[in-house]
Amino acid sequence: MRHGKKFNHLSRQTGHRKAMLANMACSLIEHKRINTTVAKAKALKQFVEPLVTKSKEDTTHNRRIVFSYLRSKYAVTELFRDVAVKVGDRPGGYTRIIKLGNRLGDNADMAMIELVDYNDLYTAGKKEAKKTTRRGRAKKSEATSTEAPVAESSENTEATE
């Protein structure tokens, strides 16, 4: 029985799967987006995101850990030098999977996986959002400044009626 075993083996043996994910991760870091199947994209997301998190803190230990996964000096250098700078303030969710439809040859579900901060189409139109926490409260100064205009606008609507 396979209770609790959620790892997708992608119909490959361990060595082949690790080599494939390492190569795909190097390509993703180098090109910032790649096209692949949906299953491989989801497996790659789980493989890459912890490495990007490690790259935020540039230490020799983290570089060696990431190198043991990627096995490419160029990819490690690119990750720590360029990618980590762009995603430094992001608390996770460094990749995005966009489904593209089915492949003509075998009708496999295809997807594009990309690094989030490198897509200009999605990030150009949006302003920088305010940093929020998971807690429901806003700061006291923001709460008082937002309440005052609301009260004035309700008085103005009553005066016009």
Secondary structure as UniProt FT lines:
FT   TURN            3..4
FT   TURN            10..11
FT   HELIX           14..31
FT   STRAND          33..37
FT   HELIX           38..55
FT   HELIX           60..70
FT   HELIX           73..78
FT   HELIX           79..83
FT   HELIX           84..86
FT   TURN            87..89
FT   STRAND          95..102
FT   TURN            104..106
FT   STRAND          109..115
FT   HELIX           116..118
FT   HELIX           120..124
FT   HELIX           140..160
//
